[in-house]
Amino acid sequence: MRKTIKFISIALILLLLVAGCSGNTSKTKADNDSMSDNQAQQNNEGKVDNNENEQEKDEEENSYVDPKEKIDLSLKPNEAGQIMVLMYHNIGKEEAEWVRTPENFKKDLKTLYEKGYRPISLEDFVNNNINVEAGLTPVVLTFDDGNQNNFNIIEKDGEKIVDPDCVVGILEEFSREHPDFPLKATFFVFGSNPFRQPELVEYKLNYLVEKGFDIGNHTLEHNDMSKINDANKIQKVIGEQAAFLESYVSGYKVNTYALSYGARPKDKSLYSYLQKGEYEGKSYENIAVLNVGWDPSVSPIDKAFDPYSIHRVRASETKVDGVGMYDWLAVMDKNPDRRYISDGNPDIVTVPKKLEEKVDKDKLGDKELYIYEE
Ligand SMILES: [Zn+2]
């Protein structure tokens, strides 16, 4: 019996050594602690002699490394940098103000990927729950209006398949070829016929959520809020739409809202209804309200970050209202200091000293702030 336990203890030490050498950056202090507890328990049961105990104590102390020390500062992590929330509308045969061709959309994804951008969900962005590989930059993909070219089901050889030239089809193919480019995007839809194949509404909404995409609110009738001056009407067009979408997807909460035309009510006292309200006994609450255009968003831990007024970048090459995605990519290339660069550890917010002033410490939650000198 004693021999077996001794053997287990030795096996555990070996395991610890291997774990310590693997340099696995995802190991947190908590993981190490629980491992030590486990080991201590084994030791007590086995009544291992003092010498071995001492030795194991040393191993324990050596195995704990401050996770901050594992952050690679040569990658110049900057989690106070800017993040692009890209705004798309249609995919179609001819490039136009609100249309990207399938080829150009694929080119956008390839460009983003090669320049080190990786999609995260809008909710993770707003909650500063950003888990992107060290040295890379998060990006948020959004698609407005829920046209059929966003998510189209076609028949091929008697089978229903996702149109490879619609947004969902293109994203799925790209993610299959680039597994580190996850299926994260939000589709802002309005009305009772999202994606315009009425018999498939339930199927499509569930499909999106199962794949990891999100469904956002774009009001009941693509309403222009600057023309509504009534609290009840505002709550109806947001609340009824949220309830409609949620009725199809069990357990899913629609909690993000993209303003149609980027318009807000003229009366500022009505703004609160964009965030939350109630319609016919059903409440809604949006954690994010998105504008139309015009530049990259500040980091969610920036003092200037307002989740109820998130800026978006038009994903287009046509310069209809100033600058689009490619202009901003060029700006970020020229000014790498502006860009959010992940430290690879979602529990730590790493910021260069010169940007310390930007950080709103109240927004850090349970995350640790790590300021470093460049
Ligand atoms: Zn719209």
Residues whose N, C-alpha, C, O or C-beta is under 5 A from the ligand:
A	BS01	ZN	D144 D145 S260
